[in-house]
């Protein structure tokens, strides 16, 4: 249930269109639902503005499908991350409108038809092509949360002119997500150019001394650029969700992002 749906229920009750008992029945359906192997949080959308998201990693196809069915059957947006094709096929048998995004390894259903009004674009940037799967997880997440999303891929510091030639796209963004592996330098560069929040995502892309993303993580945590915050290694979902929370608040004082002088 969304806050808008709750508001509608209260207005209908005030007008006499719903009884007190009907209101109670509607609200009691928001209680957590135990499936034995999982407890589905149906109250999540009312608290946070988006339903519970399924992390498929470590779950059987049948478990993912059962949770997905419980969420999607209520008409709520469905997002499942780190999904396999086998898990998707099992979900599809229960949720016929489900879609699989193989690059992002995500399952979605009941997608928003259009971005919510008043939200500026979230720009998702990658240093290299190898970072795209993590970036696409962020893209799918941000779009499912009702944001317009743009992408700018393979513009890392090895050829910095590729990034600088896209300055107009940087200044349009309300929030920027930057996914990078190797030495993780790109978020610092972006953070030094714009006046909007930059969310850095270290990826596990790189040779041995990158330590599966630890080198990029430490480099991003030590960024000298202001306004850069960092999520966990390969956590495109966390970056997309955080960017959406930031983007919910229209900036009343600071004009749309621009390059610093």
N, C-alpha and C positions, 0 to 999 in steps of 0.2 A: 504494500500500500504506500502510495506517495503522500506527501503533505497536502497536495492539491486534492487528492481523493478523500483524505481525512476532512479537509475543510468542506468539501462538498457534502459529506455525510452529516456534519454538524449543521450546515445550512438547511439540509432537507429535514433534519430533526426539528430545527427551529420553526420551519414552515408547517410542521405537522405531517410531513410526507413519510417519516419513519418513526416507529415507536421506540421507547427506551430499550425494550428487549431486542429489537433488531439492531440497534447500535451496539449493544453488548455482544450479540452474536458476531457482528462484523469484527469487533476489536479482539475477541477471544481467538479468532482464527489466526492472529498474529503471533500466538505462542510458538515457541520452538517445537519442531516436529522431530521426534526420535525415530530413526530408521534402524536402530540397533547398532549399525556400524558408523552412523553419522547423526548429528543433531542439526537439522536445517533451521537457520535463523531467518524466519519470515519477517522479523521486525527490522532487519538491517536497512531496507530501503527507506523506512520512515526516519531512522536515526541518521543515516549517512547520505541519503539521496540516491543510493544504488543498491540493488539486492546483493546478497552474498555471492561471491565469485568462487568457482570451483577450481582448486588446484588439482589437476588430474594426476600429477606425478605421485606414484606410490599407490594409486587406487586401481582396482580392477575395472574393466570396461562395464561390468554390470553395476558396480557401485557408482561410477560416474553417471551412467544412464538413469539410475534411480533418483539421484539427487537432482539431475537436470530436469527430469520429468516433474518433480515436485515444485521446482521453481518456475518452469515455463508454463505449467498448467494454470498458474495464477495470472498469466499474462504479463509477467515481469520480464524485463530484459535478461537474457541469459548470456553469461560469459564464463567460459571454462578455459584455463590456460594450461600450457605444457601437455597438450593432448596428443595422442597418437591416432593414426588413421583407424586402427582397430577400435579404440574407444569411441571415435566419432561414429563409426558404422553401428555400434551398439546404441549410442544415443539417438541416432537417426530413426531407429525402429520405434522409439517411444516419442520423440519430438520430431515430427515430420518436417517442420519448417527450419530445422537446424542447418547451419552452414559450417563448413570446415575451411580454415585458412591455413594451408599447409606450411607456408613460410613462417608465419607467426606461431604455428602450432596451437591454434586457438579454435574453439567452437563457439558460435554465437547463434542466438535466436531472438525473435522479437526486437530486432534492431530499431533504433529511433529512425523515423522517416526523414527527418531533417535536423540540422543542428539547432540547439536552443538559441532563441534570439538574445542579442546582447553580448554574445561571446565572440571574442576575436579569435583569430587562428592560432593554433598550436603548431609550431614548426618542429619537425623531427629531423635531425641531422645525423649523418654518420661520417666517420673518418674514412672507412673503407667499405667495399662491397660485402666483406665478410661479417660486418656488423649489422647487416640488414635484418636478419632474423630477430635479433633483440629489438631493433628499432620498430619492426612491424608489430611486435607484441605491444609496444607502446602506442602505435598508431591505432590498432584495433581497440585497445582499452579506452583511449581518449575519445574515439568516435562513438563507442558504445555509451559513454557518459555524456553524449550530446554536444561534442565540440567539433567545430570545423578543423580539419587537420591538413597540413601541407607537409611535403617531404623534400629533403635535399640530401641526396646520397653521394658518397664517395668524393668528399671534398676535404680530405685530411691535410695535415701540415706538410706532407711530402710535396705537395703542389698547392701551396696556399693561395695562389692566384685563382684557383677554382672556387674557393670560398668567397674571396673578395669581389669576384665578378657577380656574385649573387647578393650584394648588399641590400638591394631593394626588398628581397624576400626576408632578410633578417629584420629589417626595420618594421615590416608589417606585423610581425608576430607579437602576441601578448605573452607567450611563454615559449621557451626554446628547450627542447630535449636534445642532448648531444650524446650519442653512443660511440665509444671509441675503445679499441684494444691497444696492443703494443705498449707504447709509453704513455698513452692517455692524454696527449697534449691539447687536443682540439677544444675541449670545453673552456680551457683557460683563454685561448685565442678568441673564441666567441664571446666569452664573458667580458673581455676587454673592449669589445666593439659595441655592445648594446646596453640599453638601460632597462631591460626586463629580466625576470628571473630565468636563470639557466640551470636546468637539472641535468647533471652529468651521470651517465650510465657506463661504468667500466664493463668491458666485455672480455670474455676468456679467449679472444683471438690473439695469436702471437706466438713467437718462438719460445724456447725453454725458459729464458730469464724473465719472461712476462709472468711466469708462475700462474698460468690460467686466470689471469685478470687481476692478480694481487698488485702487480706493478702499476697498472693503470689506476686501480682503486687508490693506492697510496699517493700517486701523483695528483689525482683529482682532489683528494682530501687536503693536499698541500698547495692547492691552486692559489696564486697571488692575485687572481682576478676577483673583484668583489661581486657578490650576488650569485656565486656558484654553489649549489648544494649537490650532494652526492647520494645515490641509492646503491644498493648492493650489486654485486657482480651479476651481469646478465639479467637484471631485474627490470625489464622493459615494462612489465605490468605496474610495478611500484612507481615508475617515472610517469607513466600515462595517467595513473590515478592522482598523483600529487599535482601534476600539471592541470588536471581538470578542476581540482579543488581551488587552486590559485585562480583559474580562469573564471570561476563562478562570480568573482567579485570584480565588477567593472571599476576600472580606475577612474576616479572622479577628478583627481588633481593632475596626475602625470599624463601628458598626452601620449598617443600611441608610440611604441618603441621607435627609437631613432639611433643612428650611429652617434657615438660620442665625438665631440670635437677634440 
